[in-house]
């Protein structure tokens, strides 16, 4: 893999002054909650910039998909205010820049 040495417009994620932060580990977001994968397994999420892992992500299985489908079917009966609340919860959980899309494509 070739890594180009070029100046960055922003500090790398999780560094001081960076507008982007990542957790060390991400679970599945199911039914408005962060849920560990049913099998307890995670995998490294590799950045194409350096070829190094920058976080771990839930290795979901059919059991996780079934849980997500059950939550989605249950949410079908929710009104717009309840659905909005779930989306707000997700945005707040992303931190101070939750309303902004993360710009981490080239990190």
Residue, then its C-alpha position, 0 to 999 in steps of 0.5 A: x500500500x502506498x501512503x502519500x505524504x501530504x498536508x492535512x487540512x484538519x488534525x487527525x481524528x481524536x487528536x486535539x483540534x480535530x472536528x472528528x472523534x471516533x470511539x475505540x469500539x462500536x456496537x450495533x445501534x438497535x432499538x435506540x440503544x448501542x447493543x454488543x454483538x450477540x456473539x461478542x466478536x469485533x473486527x478491526x476497522x482499517x483506515x485506507x490512509x495508513x492501513x492501520x486499525x482506528x477502531x473496532x466494530x461489531x461483527x454482526x451475525x444473523x442473531x443481530x439482524x433478527x434483533x434489529x428487524x424485531x426492533x424495526x417492526x416494533x418501531x413501525x407503530x411509533x409516531x413521528x415524535x418517538x422516531x424523532x427522539x430516537x434520531x436525536x439520541x443517536x445524534x447526541x451520542x455522536x458528540x458535539x458534532x453530532x448534527x454534522x456528517x463526519x468528514x473522515x473519508x481521508x483520515 
